[in-house]
Amino acid sequence: MLDDKYCIEPDRPKEMIWCKKCLYPSSSATSLSFDEKGVCSGCQVSKEGETNVDWDRRWKLLQRLTDEYKNQDRSNYDCIIPVSGGKDSYFQIHIIKKVLGLNPLLVTYNANNYTKTGMENLVNMKEVFGVDHIFFTPSIDVLKKLNRMGMKMMGDMNWHAHAGINTYPIKVAVAQKVPLMIWGEHGRMEHGGMHSHNDMIEFTYRYRHEHQLRGYEWSDFVKRAKEFGETLSKEEMIPWMYPNDEEIEDIGVRGIYLSNYVKWDATRHTKMMIDLYGFKESDEPFERTFTKTSNLDDMHENGIHDYMKYIKFGYGRATDHACREIRKGRMSRKEAIPIVLKMDPIKSKDLYRWLDYVGWSEEEFDKIADTFRDPRVWWKDKNGNWKKDNIKN
């Protein structure tokens, strides 16, 4: 039996499966597949990074590549590093400035959601590394409109942040005539095994558009603003306008991922950044994940934005972080299961800051959130309660 798009008991969707090594479900938000033994592509690529990559050779490739991009007369920056002030930002700057000796220009898109500790880390980062830094904040009025529209259009109030982080740095690269951008890790490769380490994947407009921006551009928001009771003009969307091909080709801009050249281990890197540069972990635990060092630049990324991933796909950031620790051998699958079962479903308290920020009620949020539940994950009992499979062992 179906209620619009959802099954009603005794009918239900096909039973969900989970990776036999980590905890990723078949409904994963990141693109992944399973082999004949039930092991996900993320675990396979992680194992490849541990056993089948010559990291000494990759380091030499990075040295040669960055040497080619050094500004010869020292009249301009050597590279752009997009940063939030988080643990990965610190590690990127450590490698690029302190180890390789380049002169980077740091670029931050401010989503207006920093935690207190996240802002302290950002200020400290600029001081301890002695770098030039562009900190860009869009109009708060426009950000509130994009929060509301993103939630209604795709169940993601943080579309503007994903778009800004993946657009503003390349706008600066073009404007400042700096051809090399250096990103940290490729998220979908690290989590889901979207690419092999041998692909040496680089930053592309297609990846940005299809995955980071969910297939939406600034023009979609301007076109549909009236439909959602908002007003948006073209000139208000300048921060999210991607440079055209001619502008990029004239400068020769390319974006590389440091994780293709340096063996990536966010937990180990964080410990190093705390010891070397005074990076701070959150002074209070997050409700939806057990780590205290991720996404300090945006209180909603570990909070209500991540809760929407649970609503859509049936899991959250505790699963992401547990899978990372399982793959590195620091947590067992058995230890991780009760953690994710407890944390993934939590509706976190940052929701109330967000509701006040955009002027919504909790009832309005819940009503819209429910429309984004994936019918491959969720079904209803005869009383209308939502149900889903949960990992057992």
C-alpha positions as CSV (number, residue, x, y, z in Angstrom):
1,M,0.0,0.0,0.0
2,L,1.3,3.5,-0.8
3,D,0.6,6.9,0.8
4,D,1.7,9.2,-2.1
5,K,5.4,8.0,-2.4
6,Y,5.8,6.1,0.9
7,C,4.9,2.4,1.8
8,I,2.5,1.8,4.6
9,E,2.9,-1.4,6.7
10,P,2.7,-4.3,6.0
11,D,4.3,-3.0,2.8
12,R,7.8,-1.6,3.1
13,P,10.8,-0.8,0.9
14,K,13.6,-3.3,0.1
15,E,15.7,-4.0,3.2
16,M,18.7,-1.8,3.6
17,I,22.2,-3.3,3.7
18,W,25.4,-2.0,5.3
19,C,29.1,-2.3,4.5
20,K,30.5,-5.4,6.2
21,K,33.6,-3.5,7.3
22,C,32.4,0.0,8.2
23,L,28.9,1.3,8.8
24,Y,27.9,3.0,5.5
25,P,24.4,2.0,4.3
26,S,23.3,1.3,0.8
27,S,21.4,4.7,1.0
28,S,24.6,6.6,1.5
29,A,24.6,10.3,0.5
30,T,28.0,9.9,-1.0
31,S,28.3,7.7,-4.2
32,L,29.5,4.2,-3.2
33,S,29.1,0.6,-4.3
34,F,29.6,-2.8,-2.7
35,D,31.8,-5.7,-3.9
36,E,30.9,-9.4,-3.8
37,K,32.0,-9.6,-0.2
38,G,29.7,-6.7,0.9
39,V,32.6,-4.2,1.4
40,C,31.9,-0.6,0.3
41,S,34.0,1.3,-2.2
42,G,35.0,3.7,0.5
43,C,36.7,1.0,2.5
44,Q,38.4,-0.3,-0.7
45,V,39.8,3.1,-1.6
46,S,40.9,3.6,2.1
47,K,42.8,0.2,1.9
48,E,44.3,1.3,-1.4
49,G,45.7,4.4,0.3
50,E,47.2,2.3,3.1
51,T,48.8,-0.3,1.0
52,N,49.1,0.5,-2.7
53,V,50.2,4.1,-2.9
54,D,53.8,5.2,-3.0
55,W,53.5,8.3,-0.8
56,D,57.2,9.2,-1.1
57,R,56.8,9.4,-4.8
58,R,53.6,11.5,-4.4
59,W,55.4,13.9,-2.1
60,K,58.1,14.4,-4.8
61,L,55.3,15.1,-7.3
62,L,53.9,17.7,-5.0
63,Q,57.3,19.4,-4.6
64,R,57.8,19.5,-8.3
65,L,54.2,20.8,-9.0
66,T,54.4,23.6,-6.4
67,D,57.9,24.6,-7.6
68,E,56.4,25.2,-11.1
69,Y,53.8,27.5,-9.6
70,K,56.1,29.6,-7.4
71,N,55.8,33.3,-8.4
72,Q,59.3,33.9,-9.8
73,D,59.7,37.6,-9.1
74,R,57.8,37.4,-5.8
75,S,55.3,40.0,-6.9
76,N,52.3,37.8,-6.3
77,Y,51.1,34.9,-4.2
78,D,52.1,31.3,-5.1
79,C,48.7,29.8,-4.5
80,I,45.3,30.2,-3.0
81,I,44.2,28.0,0.0
82,P,40.5,27.9,0.6
83,V,40.2,27.8,4.4
84,S,37.6,27.7,7.2
85,G,40.0,27.8,10.1
86,G,39.4,24.1,10.9
87,K,41.8,21.3,11.5
88,D,42.2,20.6,7.7
89,S,42.9,24.3,7.0
90,Y,45.7,24.3,9.6
91,F,47.2,21.1,8.1
92,Q,47.0,22.6,4.5
93,I,48.8,25.8,5.6
94,H,51.4,23.8,7.6
95,I,52.3,21.7,4.5
96,I,52.2,24.5,2.0
97,K,53.8,27.4,3.9
98,K,55.9,25.8,6.7
99,V,57.1,22.6,4.9
100,L,57.1,23.6,1.2
101,G,57.9,27.3,1.7
102,L,55.2,28.8,-0.5
103,N,53.5,32.2,0.0
104,P,49.8,31.4,0.0
105,L,46.8,33.7,0.1
106,L,44.1,32.3,2.3
107,V,40.4,32.7,1.3
108,T,37.4,32.2,3.6
109,Y,33.7,32.2,2.8
110,N,31.9,33.1,6.0
111,A,28.5,31.4,6.3
112,N,27.7,33.4,9.4
113,N,27.5,30.2,11.6
114,Y,30.9,30.1,13.4
115,T,31.1,28.5,16.8
116,K,33.0,30.5,19.4
117,T,35.9,28.0,19.3
118,G,35.7,28.0,15.5
119,M,36.2,31.8,15.3
120,E,39.1,31.6,17.9
121,N,40.8,29.0,15.7
122,L,40.3,31.2,12.6
123,V,41.9,34.3,14.3
124,N,44.7,32.1,15.7
125,M,45.4,30.5,12.3
126,K,46.1,33.9,10.7
127,E,48.5,34.9,13.5
128,V,50.5,31.6,14.0
129,F,51.1,31.1,10.3
130,G,51.8,34.8,9.4
131,V,49.7,34.8,6.3
132,D,47.5,37.2,4.3
133,H,43.8,36.3,4.5
134,I,40.6,37.4,2.8
135,F,37.6,36.8,5.0
136,F,34.4,37.4,2.9
137,T,30.9,37.8,4.4
138,P,27.9,38.0,2.1
139,S,24.8,40.1,3.0
140,I,23.2,38.5,6.1
141,D,19.8,39.4,4.7
142,V,20.6,37.4,1.5
143,L,22.0,34.5,3.6
144,K,18.7,34.2,5.5
145,K,16.8,34.1,2.2
146,L,19.1,31.4,0.8
147,N,18.8,29.4,4.1
148,R,15.0,29.4,3.7
149,M,14.9,28.7,0.0
150,G,17.7,26.0,0.2
151,M,15.6,24.2,2.8
152,K,12.5,24.3,0.7
153,M,14.2,23.5,-2.6
154,M,16.5,20.7,-1.6
155,G,16.2,20.1,2.1
156,D,19.6,21.8,2.6
157,M,19.7,25.2,4.3
158,N,23.5,25.4,3.8
159,W,23.5,25.3,0.0
160,H,24.8,28.8,0.0
161,A,27.8,27.7,2.2
162,H,28.7,24.8,-0.1
163,A,28.3,27.1,-3.1
164,G,30.3,29.9,-1.5
165,I,33.1,27.7,-0.4
166,N,33.4,26.2,-3.9
167,T,33.0,29.5,-5.8
168,Y,34.5,32.4,-3.9
169,P,38.1,31.1,-3.8
170,I,38.2,30.6,-7.6
171,K,36.8,34.1,-8.1
172,V,39.7,35.4,-6.0
173,A,42.2,33.2,-8.0
174,V,41.0,34.8,-11.2
175,A,40.9,38.3,-9.8
176,Q,44.3,38.1,-8.2
177,K,45.8,36.2,-11.1
178,V,47.0,33.2,-9.0
179,P,46.7,30.0,-11.0
180,L,47.0,27.4,-8.3
181,M,44.4,26.5,-5.7
182,I,45.2,23.9,-3.0
183,W,42.3,22.1,-1.4
184,G,42.5,19.5,1.4
185,E,40.7,16.2,1.0
186,H,38.3,15.2,-1.7
187,G,35.3,14.4,0.5
188,R,33.5,11.9,-1.7
189,M,36.7,10.0,-2.5
190,E,37.6,9.8,1.2
191,H,34.1,8.8,2.4
192,G,32.6,6.8,-0.4
193,G,35.5,5.9,-2.7
194,M,34.1,7.9,-5.6
195,H,37.6,7.9,-7.2
196,S,40.8,5.8,-6.9
197,H,44.0,7.5,-5.6
198,N,45.4,6.7,-9.1
199,D,42.8,9.0,-10.7
200,M,44.6,12.1,-9.2
201,I,41.3,13.9,-9.3
202,E,41.4,17.7,-9.4
203,F,38.8,20.4,-8.7
204,T,36.2,20.7,-11.5
205,Y,33.1,22.8,-12.3
206,R,31.2,19.6,-12.9
207,Y,32.0,18.1,-9.5
208,R,31.2,21.4,-7.8
209,H,27.9,21.7,-9.7
210,E,26.6,18.1,-9.5
211,H,27.7,17.2,-6.0
212,Q,28.6,20.2,-3.9
213,L,25.8,22.4,-5.2
214,R,23.2,19.6,-5.7
215,G,22.8,20.6,-9.3
216,Y,21.6,24.2,-8.5
217,E,23.2,27.5,-9.4
218,W,22.6,31.1,-8.2
219,S,20.3,31.6,-11.2
220,D,17.9,28.9,-10.0
221,F,17.4,30.9,-6.8
222,V,16.7,34.1,-8.6
223,K,14.2,32.4,-10.9
224,R,12.3,30.7,-8.1
225,A,12.5,33.3,-5.4
226,K,8.9,34.5,-6.0
227,E,7.6,30.9,-5.8
228,F,8.9,30.7,-2.2
229,G,7.7,34.2,-1.2
230,E,11.2,35.8,-1.4
231,T,12.8,38.5,-3.4
232,L,16.3,38.1,-4.9
233,S,18.0,40.0,-7.6
234,K,20.9,39.1,-9.8
235,E,23.3,41.5,-8.2
236,E,22.7,40.0,-4.8
237,M,24.0,36.7,-6.0
238,I,27.5,37.9,-7.2
239,P,29.4,35.9,-4.5
240,W,28.0,32.6,-5.9
241,M,28.7,33.4,-9.6
242,Y,31.3,31.1,-11.0
243,P,33.9,32.6,-13.4
244,N,33.4,31.8,-17.1
245,D,35.7,29.5,-19.0
246,E,37.7,32.3,-20.7
247,E,38.4,34.0,-17.3
248,I,39.7,30.7,-15.9
249,E,41.7,29.7,-19.0
250,D,43.3,33.2,-19.2
251,I,44.9,32.6,-15.8
252,G,45.2,28.8,-16.1
253,V,43.5,28.2,-12.8
254,R,43.7,24.6,-11.5
255,G,42.7,23.2,-8.1
256,I,44.6,20.2,-6.6
257,Y,43.7,18.1,-3.6
258,L,46.5,17.7,-1.0
259,S,45.1,14.3,-0.1
260,N,46.4,13.0,-3.5
261,Y,50.0,13.8,-2.4
262,V,50.0,13.4,1.4
263,K,48.5,10.3,3.2
264,W,45.3,11.7,4.7
265,D,44.4,11.0,8.4
266,A,42.3,13.8,9.8
267,T,42.5,12.5,13.4
268,R,46.3,12.2,13.3
269,H,46.6,15.6,11.6
270,T,44.4,17.3,14.3
271,K,46.6,16.0,17.1
272,M,49.6,17.5,15.2
273,M,47.9,20.9,14.7
274,I,46.9,21.0,18.4
275,D,50.5,20.4,19.4
276,L,52.2,22.6,16.9
277,Y,49.9,25.6,16.5
278,G,47.4,25.6,19.4
279,F,44.4,24.5,17.4
280,K,41.4,24.1,19.8
281,E,38.8,21.5,20.0
282,S,35.2,22.4,21.0
283,D,34.8,23.1,24.8
284,E,31.6,21.2,24.8
285,P,30.5,18.0,23.0
286,F,28.4,18.0,19.9
287,E,25.1,16.2,20.1
288,R,25.3,14.4,16.8
289,T,28.9,13.2,16.7
290,F,31.5,12.0,19.1
291,T,34.4,14.1,17.8
292,K,35.0,17.6,19.1
293,T,37.2,18.9,16.3
294,S,35.1,18.8,13.1
295,N,33.1,21.6,11.5
296,L,33.8,24.2,14.2
297,D,33.3,26.9,11.5
298,D,29.6,26.1,11.2
299,M,27.4,25.1,14.2
300,H,24.7,23.7,11.9
301,E,27.0,21.4,9.9
302,N,27.3,19.0,12.9
303,G,23.8,19.9,13.9
304,I,20.6,20.5,12.0
305,H,22.2,20.4,8.6
306,D,23.4,16.9,9.5
307,Y,20.0,16.0,11.0
308,M,18.6,16.6,7.5
309,K,21.0,13.9,6.2
310,Y,19.5,11.5,8.7
311,I,16.0,12.6,7.5
312,K,16.9,12.0,3.9
313,F,19.2,9.0,4.0
314,G,18.8,7.4,7.4
315,Y,22.2,8.1,8.9
316,G,24.4,11.1,10.0
317,R,27.8,12.4,10.8
318,A,28.4,10.0,13.7
319,T,28.4,7.3,11.1
320,D,30.8,9.3,8.9
321,H,33.2,9.8,11.7
322,A,32.9,6.2,13.0
323,C,33.6,4.8,9.5
324,R,36.8,7.0,9.3
325,E,38.0,5.6,12.7
326,I,37.1,2.0,11.8
327,R,39.1,2.3,8.5
328,K,42.1,3.6,10.5
329,G,41.8,0.8,13.0
330,R,41.1,3.1,16.0
331,M,37.6,1.9,16.6
332,S,35.9,-1.5,16.1
333,R,32.7,-1.9,14.2
334,K,31.1,-3.4,17.3
335,E,32.1,-0.4,19.4
336,A,30.8,2.0,16.7
337,I,27.3,0.6,16.2
338,P,25.8,1.7,19.6
339,I,27.3,5.2,19.1
340,V,25.7,5.8,15.7
341,L,22.3,4.3,16.9
342,K,22.3,6.8,19.7
343,M,23.6,9.9,17.9
344,D,22.4,9.8,14.3
345,P,18.6,10.3,15.2
346,I,19.1,13.3,17.5
347,K,17.4,16.6,16.6
348,S,20.1,18.9,17.9
349,K,19.4,22.1,19.9
350,D,21.1,24.4,17.3
351,L,17.8,24.0,15.4
352,Y,16.4,26.7,17.7
353,R,19.1,29.2,16.8
354,W,18.4,28.5,13.1
355,L,14.6,28.9,13.5
356,D,15.1,32.2,15.2
357,Y,17.6,33.3,12.5
358,V,15.3,32.6,9.6
359,G,12.0,33.3,11.4
360,W,10.4,29.9,11.2
361,S,8.5,27.7,13.6
362,E,9.6,24.1,14.5
363,E,6.4,22.8,13.1
364,E,7.1,24.5,9.7
365,F,10.6,23.0,9.7
366,D,9.4,19.5,10.5
367,K,6.7,19.7,7.8
368,I,9.2,20.6,5.1
369,A,11.8,18.2,6.4
370,D,9.4,15.3,6.1
371,T,9.0,15.9,2.4
372,F,12.6,15.0,1.8
373,R,12.6,11.5,3.5
374,D,13.9,9.0,1.0
375,P,11.2,6.4,0.3
376,R,14.0,3.8,-0.2
377,V,14.8,4.3,3.6
378,W,11.5,5.4,5.3
379,W,8.0,3.9,5.5
380,K,5.0,4.4,7.8
381,D,3.2,2.2,10.2
382,K,-0.6,2.2,10.2
383,N,-0.6,5.1,12.7
384,G,1.4,7.3,10.4
385,N,4.7,7.0,12.4
386,W,7.9,7.0,10.4
387,K,10.0,3.7,10.4
388,K,13.3,2.6,9.0
389,D,15.8,-0.2,9.2
390,N,18.7,0.1,11.7
391,I,22.1,-1.5,11.6
392,K,22.2,-4.5,14.0
393,N,25.6,-6.2,13.7
